[in-house]
Amino acid sequence: MALIGKNLLDGPEPTYLEENPQLTARFDAGDEAEDLAAAFPKEQLPWAILAEEALADGRTLEGYAYARVGYHRGLDALRGHGWKGHGPVPYSHEPNRGFLRALAALGKAAGQIGEMDEAARIEKFLGDSDPEAAGQIAQR
């Protein structure tokens, strides 16, 4: 039996979300995250950006709420692409970054409001999704 190309670890394959060209075009044109979230409410990137901006401004609860929306929208999208609740979600794949950024923002906000168990769970989830994601997000 040939093993070439076979997943020898028998783990789930990475999940790759699809790019939304309309969102990308508007984002590249300089549209604000608030406008993009309203126009594309199922996309994670605008919610992640809103969360990051709110947290940077010290609006912790607002950041938590935005991050939670991006996180749940991301879970819906991942499941729609065959994700079964675990497995790689590579940060190197641009369309996955909205979900991973929302996840990181949710963990940060959870820690800031004292939800340490949630913050730890999210840190593990982020690392399990892509061990490089937290570092890449922090370097942005």
Z-matrix of the N, CA and C atoms (Angstrom, degrees):
N
C 1 1.451
C 2 1.539 1 107.90
N 3 1.283 2 117.15 1 128.49
C 4 1.461 3 122.37 2 179.81
C 5 1.522 4 110.07 3 -77.33
N 6 1.336 5 116.19 4 133.77
C 7 1.461 6 121.21 5 -179.85
C 8 1.521 7 112.02 6 -104.98
N 9 1.308 8 117.63 7 -0.70
C 10 1.457 9 121.22 8 -179.45
C 11 1.526 10 108.94 9 -64.61
N 12 1.334 11 115.40 10 126.85
C 13 1.462 12 121.49 11 179.06
C 14 1.511 13 113.79 12 81.97
N 15 1.321 14 118.10 13 0.10
C 16 1.461 15 121.43 14 -179.88
C 17 1.523 16 109.43 15 -91.51
N 18 1.312 17 116.90 16 140.91
C 19 1.459 18 122.65 17 177.69
C 20 1.531 19 107.84 18 -75.68
N 21 1.328 20 116.54 19 101.62
C 22 1.460 21 121.15 20 -175.43
C 23 1.523 22 112.88 21 -75.14
N 24 1.309 23 117.63 22 -19.23
C 25 1.462 24 120.90 23 179.28
C 26 1.520 25 111.53 24 -86.13
N 27 1.306 26 116.46 25 -9.53
C 28 1.452 27 122.96 26 178.60
C 29 1.526 28 112.93 27 55.96
N 30 1.318 29 116.29 28 29.38
C 31 1.462 30 120.90 29 176.16
C 32 1.514 31 109.64 30 -96.31
N 33 1.302 32 115.94 31 171.12
C 34 1.471 33 118.73 32 179.57
C 35 1.527 34 111.50 33 -67.02
N 36 1.294 35 114.45 34 148.11
C 37 1.466 36 120.89 35 176.06
C 38 1.529 37 108.89 36 -71.22
N 39 1.322 38 118.11 37 155.58
C 40 1.464 39 120.31 38 176.06
C 41 1.532 40 111.31 39 -60.88
N 42 1.309 41 115.21 40 149.72
C 43 1.459 42 121.38 41 176.95
C 44 1.523 43 108.26 42 -102.64
N 45 1.312 44 115.68 43 131.76
C 46 1.457 45 122.66 44 -179.38
C 47 1.524 46 108.86 45 -122.48
N 48 1.315 47 116.38 46 111.79
C 49 1.459 48 120.48 47 176.65
C 50 1.526 49 109.35 48 -73.47
N 51 1.319 50 115.65 49 159.13
C 52 1.462 51 120.99 50 -179.83
C 53 1.524 52 110.66 51 -87.80
N 54 1.318 53 114.36 52 147.74
C 55 1.461 54 119.80 53 174.75
C 56 1.521 55 108.88 54 -75.92
N 57 1.327 56 115.95 55 144.67
C 58 1.454 57 121.69 56 172.97
C 59 1.533 58 106.56 57 -105.35
N 60 1.331 59 117.97 58 100.89
C 61 1.465 60 120.26 59 -175.06
C 62 1.529 61 113.87 60 -59.54
N 63 1.333 62 117.31 61 -33.08
C 64 1.470 63 119.95 62 179.16
C 65 1.534 64 110.21 63 -66.99
N 66 1.318 65 117.10 64 -43.66
C 67 1.459 66 121.02 65 177.34
C 68 1.524 67 110.35 66 -62.60
N 69 1.317 68 116.43 67 -45.85
C 70 1.459 69 120.93 68 -179.24
C 71 1.526 70 110.99 69 -59.69
N 72 1.317 71 116.95 70 -44.18
C 73 1.469 72 121.13 71 -179.83
C 74 1.522 73 111.15 72 -62.30
N 75 1.316 74 116.80 73 -43.40
C 76 1.468 75 119.96 74 -179.58
C 77 1.524 76 110.84 75 -70.94
N 78 1.311 77 117.03 76 -36.70
C 79 1.461 78 120.52 77 176.82
C 80 1.532 79 109.44 78 -64.07
N 81 1.332 80 116.79 79 -46.10
C 82 1.467 81 121.08 80 179.16
C 83 1.526 82 111.87 81 -64.55
N 84 1.330 83 117.02 82 -27.69
C 85 1.471 84 121.56 83 178.66
C 86 1.524 85 111.89 84 -78.28
N 87 1.344 86 116.89 85 -7.60
C 88 1.459 87 119.90 86 176.39
C 89 1.505 88 115.35 87 98.48
N 90 1.325 89 118.59 88 11.73
C 91 1.461 90 120.12 89 177.82
C 92 1.526 91 110.24 90 -60.33
N 93 1.299 92 115.57 91 146.63
C 94 1.467 93 122.10 92 179.64
C 95 1.526 94 110.75 93 -74.85
N 96 1.321 95 115.26 94 149.09
C 97 1.467 96 121.05 95 -179.13
C 98 1.527 97 111.40 96 -58.25
N 99 1.319 98 117.83 97 -37.14
C 100 1.467 99 120.57 98 179.81
C 101 1.527 100 111.08 99 -61.98
N 102 1.319 101 116.27 100 -42.55
C 103 1.467 102 120.30 101 178.23
C 104 1.530 103 110.66 102 -67.57
N 105 1.320 104 116.74 103 -38.47
C 106 1.457 105 120.78 104 -179.80
C 107 1.529 106 111.57 105 -68.60
N 108 1.333 107 117.34 106 -38.18
C 109 1.464 108 120.66 107 177.75
C 110 1.536 109 110.13 108 -63.69
N 111 1.328 110 116.24 109 -38.82
C 112 1.462 111 119.93 110 178.77
C 113 1.531 112 111.27 111 -69.41
N 114 1.331 113 116.63 112 -37.44
C 115 1.463 114 120.58 113 -178.11
C 116 1.529 115 112.69 114 -79.59
N 117 1.333 116 115.99 115 -30.03
C 118 1.472 117 121.44 116 -176.38
C 119 1.537 118 109.19 117 -132.58
N 120 1.324 119 118.00 118 66.49
C 121 1.469 120 120.15 119 -172.60
C 122 1.524 121 115.03 120 -65.13
N 123 1.324 122 118.16 121 -17.21
C 124 1.468 123 120.42 122 179.14
C 125 1.529 124 112.77 123 -87.12
N 126 1.321 125 116.97 124 -9.96
C 127 1.467 126 121.17 125 -179.44
C 128 1.525 127 110.66 126 -84.51
N 129 1.307 128 116.82 127 143.63
C 130 1.457 129 121.07 128 -175.40
C 131 1.528 130 113.97 129 -85.82
N 132 1.311 131 117.94 130 -32.78
C 133 1.458 132 120.04 131 -173.83
C 134 1.533 133 113.81 132 -57.77
N 135 1.331 134 120.04 133 -46.81
C 136 1.478 135 117.78 134 179.11
C 137 1.532 136 112.35 135 -60.29
N 138 1.330 137 117.11 136 -39.00
C 139 1.466 138 120.28 137 179.25
C 140 1.528 139 110.44 138 -66.50
N 141 1.330 140 116.57 139 -38.86
C 142 1.461 141 120.05 140 178.36
C 143 1.527 142 110.68 141 -63.85
N 144 1.319 143 116.61 142 -42.92
C 145 1.469 144 120.54 143 179.73
C 146 1.528 145 109.93 144 -64.45
N 147 1.333 146 117.12 145 -44.65
C 148 1.464 147 120.10 146 177.48
C 149 1.531 148 110.71 147 -59.18
N 150 1.325 149 116.77 148 -40.71
C 151 1.469 150 120.81 149 178.66
C 152 1.524 151 110.88 150 -64.19
N 153 1.317 152 116.43 151 -46.82
C 154 1.470 153 120.44 152 -179.52
C 155 1.527 154 111.25 153 -62.01
N 156 1.325 155 116.39 154 -41.94
C 157 1.469 156 120.13 155 179.30
C 158 1.526 157 110.65 156 -65.02
N 159 1.317 158 117.49 157 -44.48
C 160 1.466 159 120.73 158 -179.88
C 161 1.527 160 110.57 159 -62.70
N 162 1.325 161 117.23 160 -44.38
C 163 1.465 162 120.24 161 179.84
C 164 1.525 163 110.72 162 -64.23
N 165 1.321 164 117.14 163 -39.38
C 166 1.469 165 120.78 164 178.48
C 167 1.525 166 111.51 165 -64.55
N 168 1.334 167 116.72 166 -29.18
C 169 1.470 168 122.13 167 179.32
C 170 1.522 169 112.68 168 -89.04
N 171 1.341 170 117.42 169 1.92
C 172 1.460 171 120.62 170 179.93
C 173 1.519 172 114.55 171 81.34
N 174 1.317 173 116.86 172 12.99
C 175 1.466 174 121.62 173 178.25
C 176 1.530 175 108.46 174 -94.77
N 177 1.324 176 114.51 175 73.42
C 178 1.464 177 121.43 176 -169.92
C 179 1.518 178 113.47 177 -61.07
N 180 1.322 179 117.64 178 -48.63
C 181 1.471 180 119.38 179 -177.96
C 182 1.522 181 111.74 180 -65.19
N 183 1.316 182 116.14 181 -37.28
C 184 1.461 183 120.11 182 176.79
C 185 1.532 184 109.79 183 -64.43
N 186 1.337 185 115.73 184 -44.26
C 187 1.456 186 120.56 185 178.27
C 188 1.518 187 111.66 186 -61.28
N 189 1.323 188 115.84 187 -40.97
C 190 1.465 189 121.12 188 178.07
C 191 1.529 190 109.95 189 -60.87
N 192 1.322 191 116.48 190 -45.74
C 193 1.463 192 120.53 191 -178.31
C 194 1.533 193 111.15 192 -64.71
N 195 1.319 194 117.59 193 -45.96
C 196 1.468 195 120.23 194 178.32
C 197 1.528 196 110.36 195 -61.17
N 198 1.335 197 116.74 196 -44.48
C 199 1.457 198 120.67 197 -179.17
C 200 1.521 199 111.34 198 -63.19
N 201 1.321 200 116.47 199 -38.66
C 202 1.465 201 120.45 200 -179.74
C 203 1.524 202 110.14 201 -63.96
N 204 1.354 203 117.63 202 -40.34
C 205 1.467 204 120.42 203 177.68
C 206 1.530 205 109.48 204 -63.35
N 207 1.325 206 117.45 205 -47.76
C 208 1.463 207 120.52 206 179.59
C 209 1.514 208 112.40 207 -60.47
N 210 1.319 209 116.36 208 -39.47
C 211 1.461 210 122.54 209 178.25
C 212 1.537 211 110.71 210 -61.85
N 213 1.327 212 116.60 211 -49.31
C 214 1.467 213 119.48 212 -178.49
C 215 1.524 214 112.10 213 -68.40
N 216 1.328 215 117.14 214 -37.74
C 217 1.465 216 119.69 215 175.43
C 218 1.528 217 109.69 216 -62.88
N 219 1.323 218 115.84 217 -37.49
C 220 1.462 219 120.60 218 177.85
C 221 1.513 220 112.37 219 -65.78
N 222 1.323 221 117.04 220 -43.37
C 223 1.468 222 119.95 221 177.51
C 224 1.523 223 110.44 222 -59.30
N 225 1.338 224 116.37 223 -42.66
C 226 1.470 225 120.27 224 177.80
C 227 1.529 226 110.73 225 -59.85
N 228 1.335 227 116.34 226 -45.53
C 229 1.466 228 120.41 227 -178.86
C 230 1.533 229 111.00 228 -65.73
N 231 1.321 230 116.73 229 -43.93
C 232 1.464 231 119.96 230 179.46
C 233 1.528 232 111.19 231 -60.46
N 234 1.317 233 116.08 232 -46.21
C 235 1.474 234 119.99 233 178.95
C 236 1.527 235 110.73 234 -61.39
N 237 1.319 236 115.74 235 -37.37
C 238 1.457 237 120.30 236 177.68
C 239 1.520 238 113.27 237 -65.82
N 240 1.329 239 116.25 238 -16.96
C 241 1.469 240 121.72 239 178.15
C 242 1.528 241 111.50 240 -106.30
N 243 1.325 242 116.74 241 20.11
C 244 1.452 243 120.73 242 173.06
C 245 1.510 244 116.84 243 92.09
N 246 1.321 245 118.06 244 0.20
C 247 1.464 246 121.90 245 179.77
C 248 1.523 247 108.71 246 -66.38
N 249 1.324 248 116.86 247 134.84
C 250 1.460 249 122.25 248 -175.96
C 251 1.524 250 113.34 249 -107.45
N 252 1.318 251 117.89 250 22.71
C 253 1.461 252 120.71 251 177.01
C 254 1.509 253 114.17 252 100.34
N 255 1.330 254 117.00 253 -2.04
C 256 1.462 255 121.14 254 175.96
C 257 1.526 256 108.32 255 -161.04
N 258 1.297 257 113.42 256 163.88
C 259 1.463 258 119.22 257 179.03
C 260 1.510 259 111.21 258 116.77
N 261 1.316 260 115.94 259 166.83
C 262 1.463 261 121.65 260 -174.95
C 263 1.528 262 113.98 261 -63.89
N 264 1.326 263 113.96 262 139.07
C 265 1.465 264 123.07 263 172.03
C 266 1.533 265 104.29 264 -131.27
N 267 1.334 266 117.71 265 85.17
C 268 1.458 267 121.22 266 -170.13
C 269 1.530 268 114.74 267 -63.30
N 270 1.330 269 115.57 268 129.16
C 271 1.456 270 121.61 269 175.58
C 272 1.532 271 110.56 270 -67.10
N 273 1.316 272 117.05 271 -27.88
C 274 1.465 273 120.54 272 -179.05
C 275 1.533 274 112.10 273 -62.79
N 276 1.319 275 116.99 274 -20.88
C 277 1.466 276 121.52 275 177.49
C 278 1.534 277 107.76 276 -88.31
N 279 1.301 278 116.14 277 108.44
C 280 1.474 279 123.29 278 -172.33
C 281 1.535 280 114.15 279 -47.07
N 282 1.335 281 120.58 280 -47.73
C 283 1.467 282 119.35 281 -178.85
C 284 1.537 283 114.33 282 -63.06
N 285 1.328 284 118.63 283 -18.93
C 286 1.466 285 121.11 284 177.16
C 287 1.526 286 112.38 285 -78.03
N 288 1.307 287 117.65 286 -16.72
C 289 1.464 288 121.34 287 -171.71
C 290 1.517 289 113.85 288 -66.02
N 291 1.319 290 118.52 289 -32.82
C 292 1.464 291 120.11 290 178.28
C 293 1.515 292 110.90 291 -59.96
N 294 1.339 293 116.13 292 -47.08
C 295 1.462 294 119.95 293 178.14
C 296 1.526 295 110.79 294 -62.09
N 297 1.321 296 117.33 295 -48.24
C 298 1.463 297 120.34 296 -176.18
C 299 1.527 298 111.39 297 -65.77
N 300 1.322 299 117.78 298 -36.40
C 301 1.469 300 120.55 299 176.51
C 302 1.523 301 110.99 300 -68.31
N 303 1.334 302 117.39 301 -39.43
C 304 1.472 303 120.33 302 176.46
C 305 1.524 304 109.75 303 -64.19
N 306 1.317 305 116.92 304 -40.78
C 307 1.458 306 121.57 305 178.34
C 308 1.524 307 110.61 306 -61.47
N 309 1.329 308 117.25 307 -46.51
C 310 1.464 309 120.78 308 178.91
C 311 1.526 310 111.32 309 -62.93
N 312 1.325 311 117.28 310 -41.84
C 313 1.465 312 120.89 311 178.84
C 314 1.518 313 110.98 312 -65.24
N 315 1.323 314 117.03 313 -37.59
C 316 1.459 315 120.52 314 178.04
C 317 1.525 316 110.63 315 -63.95
N 318 1.316 317 116.80 316 -42.03
C 319 1.458 318 119.96 317 177.44
C 320 1.513 319 112.38 318 -63.18
N 321 1.314 320 116.67 319 -42.07
C 322 1.469 321 121.26 320 178.73
C 323 1.525 322 110.29 321 -63.11
N 324 1.325 323 116.26 322 -47.82
C 325 1.465 324 120.67 323 -178.95
C 326 1.529 325 110.76 324 -64.90
N 327 1.324 326 116.91 325 -39.68
C 328 1.468 327 120.21 326 178.73
C 329 1.518 328 110.33 327 -59.67
N 330 1.319 329 117.06 328 -43.31
C 331 1.460 330 120.66 329 177.19
C 332 1.518 331 112.16 330 -62.62
N 333 1.322 332 116.22 331 -38.38
C 334 1.464 333 120.38 332 -178.67
C 335 1.520 334 112.85 333 -68.66
N 336 1.327 335 117.64 334 -25.77
C 337 1.472 336 119.15 335 178.59
C 338 1.530 337 111.63 336 -99.27
N 339 1.317 338 116.18 337 8.80
C 340 1.459 339 120.22 338 174.85
C 341 1.513 340 115.64 339 87.17
N 342 1.316 341 117.71 340 10.14
C 343 1.470 342 121.92 341 177.38
C 344 1.531 343 108.36 342 -86.89
N 345 1.327 344 116.05 343 69.57
C 346 1.452 345 120.95 344 -171.78
C 347 1.528 346 112.67 345 -66.80
N 348 1.321 347 117.89 346 -34.12
C 349 1.464 348 119.76 347 177.87
C 350 1.525 349 110.46 348 -66.00
N 351 1.334 350 117.04 349 -40.19
C 352 1.458 351 120.11 350 177.45
C 353 1.529 352 110.33 351 -67.24
N 354 1.325 353 116.77 352 -42.42
C 355 1.462 354 120.21 353 179.31
C 356 1.532 355 110.53 354 -59.65
N 357 1.329 356 117.61 355 -42.46
C 358 1.470 357 121.63 356 179.40
C 359 1.529 358 110.65 357 -67.03
N 360 1.319 359 117.53 358 -41.39
C 361 1.467 360 121.57 359 179.10
C 362 1.524 361 110.40 360 -62.80
N 363 1.324 362 116.10 361 -41.37
C 364 1.461 363 120.40 362 -179.04
C 365 1.523 364 110.62 363 -70.15
N 366 1.326 365 117.02 364 -38.55
C 367 1.465 366 119.85 365 176.74
C 368 1.528 367 110.22 366 -58.95
N 369 1.333 368 116.62 367 -43.04
C 370 1.466 369 121.15 368 177.95
C 371 1.531 370 110.41 369 -65.71
N 372 1.316 371 117.39 370 -44.30
C 373 1.461 372 122.45 371 179.11
C 374 1.530 373 110.26 372 -58.81
N 375 1.319 374 116.99 373 -44.90
C 376 1.458 375 121.10 374 179.67
C 377 1.526 376 110.37 375 -62.92
N 378 1.332 377 116.69 376 -44.86
C 379 1.459 378 120.57 377 178.70
C 380 1.517 379 112.84 378 -65.32
N 381 1.326 380 116.54 379 -38.07
C 382 1.465 381 120.52 380 177.56
C 383 1.528 382 111.12 381 -68.78
N 384 1.327 383 117.39 382 -32.30
C 385 1.464 384 121.34 383 179.06
C 386 1.516 385 110.41 384 -69.25
N 387 1.327 386 115.62 385 -44.62
C 388 1.466 387 121.58 386 177.27
C 389 1.525 388 107.66 387 -163.41
N 390 1.314 389 117.51 388 112.50
C 391 1.464 390 120.56 389 -178.25
C 392 1.528 391 114.48 390 -58.32
N 393 1.326 392 116.95 391 -20.77
C 394 1.461 393 121.73 392 -179.65
C 395 1.530 394 113.31 393 -92.16
N 396 1.322 395 117.55 394 -10.75
C 397 1.467 396 121.08 395 -171.23
C 398 1.523 397 112.81 396 -61.62
N 399 1.316 398 118.60 397 -48.45
C 400 1.480 399 120.28 398 -176.81
C 401 1.518 400 111.28 399 -58.70
N 402 1.315 401 116.86 400 -43.46
C 403 1.464 402 120.66 401 178.24
C 404 1.514 403 112.37 402 -64.86
N 405 1.327 404 116.40 403 -41.36
C 406 1.465 405 120.52 404 179.24
C 407 1.529 406 111.03 405 -64.81
N 408 1.326 407 116.38 406 -40.82
C 409 1.463 408 121.27 407 -179.98
C 410 1.519 409 109.56 408 -66.73
N 411 1.313 410 117.22 409 -42.47
C 412 1.471 411 121.49 410 -179.38
C 413 1.525 412 111.99 411 -63.87
N 414 1.329 413 117.14 412 -30.00
C 415 1.475 414 121.19 413 -179.17
C 416 1.513 415 114.15 414 -80.80
N 417 1.336 416 116.59 415 -10.90
C 418 1.462 417 119.53 416 -177.96
C 419 1.491 418 112.02 417 -58.60
